[in-house]
Amino acid sequence: MHSLVAEYESRLTEFETLQWAARAHVQRLLDEAGLNIHHVTSRVKKPASLADKLRRKPGRHHGLEDVTDLVGVRVITYFESDVNVVSKLVEGAYHVDWNNSVDKSKMRDPDRFGYMGVHYVVRPLAGTPEFEGLVLGAFPLEIQIRSILQHAWAEIEHDLGYKNPDAVPREVRRRFYRLAGLLEMADEEFMTVAKLSRDYGATLPQRLAEEPDSVFIDAQSMKYLLGTGTVFELDQRVADALNVMLLVGWPDPERPQHLASLLQYVGVHSVGQLHKELLRCADDITRFAVALLPRVRNSWMPAGGARPGTSITHYALLRAGEHPGLDVAEVVHLLDLSSQGSEQRFRREVLAVLDELTGLIDEPSSKQA
């Protein structure tokens, strides 16, 4: 036992190099497959942990190659369905030691204990770039694949110290079984929600073309609208009037949600309604944008251009200024301009422009900051 631990300690740098190579390889497989994964981690076993394992299982390990978890990579997916996809990638990219590998996600006995995902013991295939030239390039390593809920189960179970059903008091075991069932149901529901979201996005173009009044304003519909149709055309018109570039592809993943919140606040709830309002107010929106820009250039025009959805933000400001039940300050707040200047100053400039252009804004007490 002591000789194996000593050998391991003397070669620890080699195992650490293998760890980074394995992690890089798994990450490449995921990237090439285009998978959206929660995270990938890796580790090498601590010498003290190896010594403890050898004490607990005397006579089983005659050499370091018999210890198959000295190097480990863990992939945490968002959904249980992605565990299967990642498993196929691993099986196609490594020699799998099926005698020492186990798919615990398929252990579906009604009273099964645990909820742990997939555990592979593998060896790299010859010619895999990440392992070429490594001293331990053909050494066995462990790859675990879990959904984020399976990971939560395993971490809590480990923290409680329960690894075997026989070690768990009967009352506690019943609770474990219930929790495992709840987590499985949650995983399945999350997968259903993800599928519904994908299906919703896939049918958007057809539904928008056929029944725009039936499509609600939300982050997904807004993301699609920013690149096409009335919104895109009016955005381009505003940018041309300002003599600036429309920043197509502006990297702000939260912008569709901000714009959807704006429209909900000012009472525009469907895509059909939005199209009608933008067409009705196109001239006023353009005129307002041209008047507002010189006053708030730093806030309104990052990188010297107009962001996608600029026609919607100007429309929302106009609508808030025209209707006593709406507050320009709330629209400015929803625009999330706090990092680009004072919201109060921005609001004052908006009200001033509205007053100049329409004469409708008198700063009633209900709209004071």
URQUIKA-V593807 format. One record per helix or strand of 2 or more residues. SS is the DSSP state (H for helix, E for strand). FROM is the first residue (numbers start at 1). TO is the last residue. If there is no record, write none. Layout:
# URQUIKA-V593807
ss:SS from:FROM to:TO
ss:SS from:FROM to:TO
This chain:
# URQUIKA-V593807
ss:H from:2 to:10
ss:H from:12 to:33
ss:E from:37 to:44
ss:H from:47 to:56
ss:H from:64 to:66
ss:E from:71 to:77
ss:H from:80 to:93
ss:E from:94 to:96
ss:E from:102 to:103
ss:H from:104 to:106
ss:E from:118 to:124
ss:H from:129 to:131
ss:E from:141 to:147
ss:H from:148 to:160
ss:H from:165 to:167
ss:H from:170 to:210
ss:H from:212 to:214
ss:H from:219 to:225
ss:H from:229 to:242
ss:E from:245 to:247
ss:H from:255 to:265
ss:H from:271 to:280
ss:H from:282 to:293
ss:H from:297 to:300
ss:H from:302 to:304
ss:E from:305 to:307
ss:H from:310 to:322
ss:H from:328 to:334
ss:H from:338 to:340
ss:H from:343 to:358
ss:H from:365 to:367
